[in-house]
Amino acid sequence: MANNFINRKADLTTTDLTTIYTVPAARTSVIKSILVSEDAGSGANITVTLVDADSNIFSLFKDKAIGSNATSELLTQPLVIEENEALKVQASGANELHVVVSILEIQPREVTS
């Protein structure tokens, strides 16, 4: 079994919906942390969604306020996401938010006889 610890980072320079992470094929991922920092000194909101393999959209955080020059940890518990699911983020204002996602990718062990 191969497990990988990775980070995905995004500087949200636009208000466009941004895919920050997609679970690779034949993997399950555990999102351990979603840190969001505001560095423009004005405060901003972030929306975080999970898109499943069938393109269904699930809102995890909708217009979550991030204080001026503050950092917020969005998760209080780990979040398990499956193969081909995508974690997406969107800022209310451009050039205000940075996002760092800490992930454990798990590749199931193949059983052979």
N, C-alpha and C positions, 0 to 999 in steps of 0.2 A: 504494500500500500504506500503510495506516495502522497505526502501532505506538504503543502507549500504555504508559508506565511507571506503575504504580500500586502502592500499598501497601494491604493489608487488615490491620486491627488488631482484636484481641479481648481484653477483660478477662474472663477466665473466672471469673465470679461464682458459677457452679454447677458441678456435676460432670456436667451433661448434655452429650451429644454436640452440638457446635456446628459448623455449616457456616461456615467462614471465607471461602471463595471458591468460586465456580462459574464455569467457563469459558463466556463468552457464545457464542451461536450464531455460526457462521461464523468462529470464532477458534481459534487454538492459543495456548497460554500457556507461558511458560518461568518456572518458579519459581526465582528467583535466590537467595533467602535465606529461611530460617524461623528467626527469633530468638525465643527464649522466655526470659523473666525471671521469677524467683521473688522476691516482695517481702514475704512474710509472715514470713520468718526461720525457717521450719521445714523447708524442702525439700518438694518435691512431684514427682509423676510426670506425664508427659504421654503421651497416645496420639495419633498422627497417622495418619489413614487417607485413602486415595484411593478414591472411589466412581466407577465408570465409568458410561457412559450406559445400560448394561443393569442397573444397581444391584448389580454385583459389587463386593465390598469387598476392598481390598488394604491390608494393614497396612504402613505405612512405618516407624513407630516404635511399639513396644508397651511401655508403662510405662517410658518413658525418664526416668531420674532427672535432676532439675534441682536443683542444690544450693541451700542456704539463701542468700538474697540474691545469687544468681548469675545470670548470663546465659549461655545456650548457643546456639550456631549449630548447627542440626541438619543442614544440608546441607553436604556436601563437594564436590558437583558440582551443576550445574543440573538441574532436574527438568522434563521436558516433559509437559504434560497437554493433553488434547484437548477439543474442543467438548462441552459438557454434562457434563464430569467435575467432581467436587466434591472439595475438600480440606476435611477435617473434623478437629477437635481435641477432646480431652476431658481434663480435669484430674482428678487423684486427690482433690483437695481444693478446696473453693470458696474464692474470694477470695485465691488464692495466685499465680496465673500470668497473665502478659500475653504475647500472641503478636503478632508483626509479621511479615507475609509480604510480600516484595518480588517483584513480578511484571512481566514483559514480555508484554503481549498483542500478538499478531500477527494481522493481518487479511490473508489472502492477496489478492494483486492479481488483479483480474478481467482476463481476456484477451478482448479483443473484436477482431473482424476488420474 
